[in-house]
Amino acid sequence: GDEFAAVLMGADATVAEKVGERMRKRFDGGERFGTSFSVGVAQYEDGMDGESFVRLADRALYCAKASGKDVTCVA
């Protein structure tokens, strides 16, 4: 499936989860097009390199997809 990333500068995981949930709930493709919108949330920590951050976000997204799709998971 298609994936994209949104970077929310200055937002912690709690805020990012709320934003992700709003996006997911507003996505109206499920019934009409047979698609879902899964959200994975990761929070960048000081000293984390970019590769580790992306890996964490990817794990969160995989969790969402594995949980039945159309859900939000926080790493």
N, C-alpha and C positions, 0 to 999 in steps of 0.2 A: 504494500500500500504506500501511498504518498505520506511523507513526513515533513514537518517543518519545525523550526525552533523559534521561540520568542524569548528574548532576553529582557528581563525586567530589572533594570538597574536600580539598586537601592531597596528592592523588595525582598523580604524574607520568604521562607517556604510557605508560611501561613497565607500571606498576601498572594503569592503566586498560585497557590491552590485555589483561592477564591476566584482569581482571574481566569484560571483554567476551567473551573466549573462553570462560570458564566459563559465562556466561549462554547463549551461543550453543550450546555443547555440551549444555547441559541442556534446551534447547528441543526438545521431542519432537513437534513438529507436522508436520515434513516428510513423513514416510511416511504418517502417518494422514490428514493434511488437505491435503497437497500445497502446503504453505507453506514458506518459508525464513526464516532469521533472519540478516540481515546486520548487521555492526557497523562503524561508523566512529568512530575515536578521534581527538580533537583535544586539544591541550594549550594552556591559556590562558597567554599570556606577558604579563609586566608591560607596561603601556601599551596593550595591545590593547583595542579597544572591543568591546562586546557583539556588534555586527553582524559584525565581522570574525571573531570567534570562532565564531559560528553558521555563517558562510560556510565556514570551514575545516572544521568538523565535517560540514557538508553535502557538501563535496568528498570527505571520507574515506568517507562513507556511499555516495556515488555510485561511488567506486572499488570498494568492496566489492560493490555490486550488479553493476557492469560486469565484475567478475572471475568471474562465474559464480554469484553469490549464495551465501548460507550460508558466508560468509568474513568475516574481520576485516581492515580496512585502517586504518593509522595515517597521519594527515596529517603 
